[in-house]
């Protein structure tokens, strides 16, 4: 299959085809085997990755850094962008031009929707969107979809529950997009009325002619779900803290509620967790957030870096 990732930016899931996604999954399988056998190799030796994170990050930042290092590449790690020229007022466009001079690829996290697209416009190297405000987080969606592919033979028959902050949560915005491409036909969108899925994605669901239901009632839907995807309420997106306090703990999957979850279902969370999943669930065999999602993040990002930086 042709490598359609080579020398291209990844800004949105919308730029990928179903075939692209499965090609990435196949490369991810290779990376998993490589790490387990040898820890990595030198295929990206001589390549430099600039990780420019304007917003805080633990997993995404660290997994990209580790992914590049495991493939022999060098890194420019800037988590927070403090003590850089950004503090002096440097624009995104200029930052893109500067780091294009030093690096072969830029990984960007920024608080503004559309920031990754803007950087890609001015950069002379590929850009990966590691989260643009409340917009998208494509690599998180890809690692989530890859994780699901290891548990279900087909996406088509799944009932996927997206629970929590569906308005500001960029992970669910990208996840919904990738699951539509992979054939999911049934979604249950569970959120407070003030944090519903953005209208543009509801319009997309209607155009795709898939079944979806919007509800505020988690307890009533949980036993119908094959995928339970919990998300935290995005505190940093609220202007009024009192509004956040009203909804932050509205949904919690605890031991008692987990008894209603299908034995064949999976429980996922993009992390960080606040109160959405009780710690008593962590050892449940259906819980994948620590056991698989985090680990798969590194393998998926290794695969992306290899595909974008090497023609194959």
RAGI-V591432 format. One line per field, one symbol per residue. ss: DSSP state (@ for helix, = for strand, . for the rest). psi: psi as a letter, one per 20 degrees, with the letter a starting at -180 (. if undefined). A space follows every 10 residues. Layout:
BEGIN
ss->???
psi->???
END
This chain:
BEGIN
ss->.........= ..@@@..@@@ @@@@@@@@@@ @@@@@@@@.. .......=== ===.....@@ @@@@@@@@@@ ...======. ....@@@@.. .@@@@@@@@@ @@..====== ....@@@@@@ @@...===== ==.....@@@ @@@@@@@@@. ........== ===......@ @@@@@@@@@@ @....===== ..@@@...@@ @@@@@@@... =====..... .@@@..==== ....@@@... @@@@@@@... ..=.@@@@.. .....====. ......=.@@ @.....=.@@ @@@@@@@@@@ @@@@@@@@@. ..
psi->qpnihpkqqo hqhiiqrhhg ghgghghggg hghgghgiia akhkpiqppo ooohqqqfgg ghhggggghh jjrrqnonoh jqkaihhjjp rgghggggih hhriqppppq ippighhggh hiqjrqppok oncjermhhg hghghgghii hphqhhjqop popcnigioh ghghggghhg hijpipqooo rqhikrpqhh hggggghilq pqpprioghi ihiiphponq qqpnhiipho hhhghhihkh ppoagghihi pqhirqpqpi qqqejhpqhi ihjpiipihg hgggghgggg hggggghhip h.
END
